[in-house]
Amino acid sequence: MDKLAKYRQIIRQILTEYAAIPYKYGDIASELIISQDENRYILITQGWEQDTRVHGCLVHLDIIDNKIWIQRDGTEDGIATDLEAAGIPKSDIVLAFHPQRLRKYTEYAVN
């Protein structure tokens, strides 16, 4: 399996597991949205908590130049740790939610 296919499979598996976690309150569910070319992954939460509409992006990942760009990470422990545990090296993970000038101070790829 080539690197791109492997990364797509890992991301799909991790985000599918996140989407299956039920919410303890409200009528809220997660939905995984995957682009047709499978290089963009968005996990949203949506529903109702009493009379309040809940709708937001929990995780947004892109695969750009064979690296995983974490655009948004609203998970408790950080999606990067899950990606690492699945075998993706830090050198292939970009914390895109940090400004580029600060990324060099992380253990992850700059771009």
C-alpha positions as CSV (number, residue, x, y, z in Angstrom):
1,M,0.0,0.0,0.0
2,D,1.4,3.4,-0.9
3,K,1.8,6.2,1.6
4,L,-1.2,8.2,0.5
5,A,-3.5,5.2,0.6
6,K,-2.2,4.3,4.0
7,Y,-2.7,7.8,5.4
8,R,-6.3,7.9,4.0
9,Q,-7.1,4.6,5.6
10,I,-5.7,5.6,9.0
11,I,-7.5,9.0,9.0
12,R,-10.8,7.4,8.0
13,Q,-10.4,4.8,10.8
14,I,-9.6,7.3,13.5
15,L,-12.3,9.7,12.6
16,T,-14.9,7.0,12.2
17,E,-14.1,5.9,15.8
18,Y,-14.5,9.5,17.0
19,A,-17.8,9.8,15.1
20,A,-19.1,6.8,16.9
21,I,-18.7,8.3,20.4
22,P,-22.1,9.2,21.7
23,Y,-22.8,12.5,23.4
24,K,-24.1,12.3,27.0
25,Y,-26.4,15.3,26.7
26,G,-28.7,16.8,24.2
27,D,-29.7,15.4,20.8
28,I,-26.2,15.8,19.3
29,A,-24.4,13.5,16.9
30,S,-21.2,13.5,14.9
31,E,-20.9,13.4,11.1
32,L,-17.8,12.5,9.1
33,I,-17.5,14.3,5.8
34,I,-14.9,13.1,3.4
35,S,-14.0,14.8,0.1
36,Q,-14.5,12.9,-3.1
37,D,-10.8,12.7,-3.7
38,E,-10.3,11.7,0.0
39,N,-7.7,14.3,0.8
40,R,-10.0,16.4,3.0
41,Y,-11.7,15.1,6.2
42,I,-14.1,17.0,8.4
43,L,-15.8,15.8,11.6
44,I,-18.7,18.0,12.6
45,T,-21.0,17.9,15.6
46,Q,-24.6,18.9,15.1
47,G,-27.9,18.7,16.8
48,W,-29.8,20.3,19.6
49,E,-29.1,20.9,23.3
50,Q,-32.5,21.9,24.6
51,D,-33.4,25.0,22.5
52,T,-29.9,25.7,21.4
53,R,-28.6,24.6,18.0
54,V,-25.2,22.9,18.1
55,H,-23.2,22.9,14.9
56,G,-19.4,23.0,14.6
57,C,-16.3,21.6,13.3
58,L,-14.5,19.2,15.7
59,V,-11.7,18.1,13.4
60,H,-10.5,19.2,10.0
61,L,-7.6,17.3,8.3
62,D,-6.2,17.7,4.8
63,I,-3.5,15.6,3.1
64,I,-1.3,18.0,1.2
65,D,2.0,16.9,-0.5
66,N,1.8,13.5,1.4
67,K,1.6,15.2,4.8
68,I,-1.4,15.4,7.1
69,W,-2.3,19.0,7.9
70,I,-4.3,19.4,11.0
71,Q,-6.4,22.5,10.3
72,R,-8.7,22.2,13.3
73,D,-8.4,20.0,16.4
74,G,-11.1,20.1,19.0
75,T,-10.4,16.7,20.5
76,E,-9.5,16.4,24.1
77,D,-6.0,14.8,23.8
78,G,-5.2,16.0,20.3
79,I,-5.6,14.1,17.0
80,A,-1.9,14.2,16.4
81,T,-1.3,11.7,19.2
82,D,-3.8,9.3,17.5
83,L,-2.1,9.7,14.2
84,E,1.3,9.0,15.7
85,A,0.0,5.9,17.5
86,A,-1.2,4.6,14.2
87,G,2.3,4.9,12.8
88,I,2.4,8.3,11.1
89,P,5.7,10.0,11.8
90,K,5.7,13.5,13.3
91,S,7.6,14.7,10.3
92,D,4.5,14.0,8.2
93,I,2.1,15.9,10.5
94,V,1.7,19.7,10.3
95,L,-0.1,21.5,13.1
96,A,-1.6,24.0,10.6
97,F,-3.7,25.7,13.3
98,H,-0.4,27.2,14.6
99,P,1.1,30.1,12.7
100,Q,3.9,29.0,10.4
101,R,6.5,31.0,12.3
102,L,5.7,29.0,15.5
103,R,5.6,25.5,14.0
104,K,9.4,25.2,14.1
105,Y,9.1,25.1,17.9
106,T,6.9,22.0,17.8
107,E,8.1,18.4,17.3
108,Y,6.0,18.3,14.1
109,A,6.6,19.3,10.4
110,V,6.8,23.0,9.6
111,N,5.0,22.5,6.2
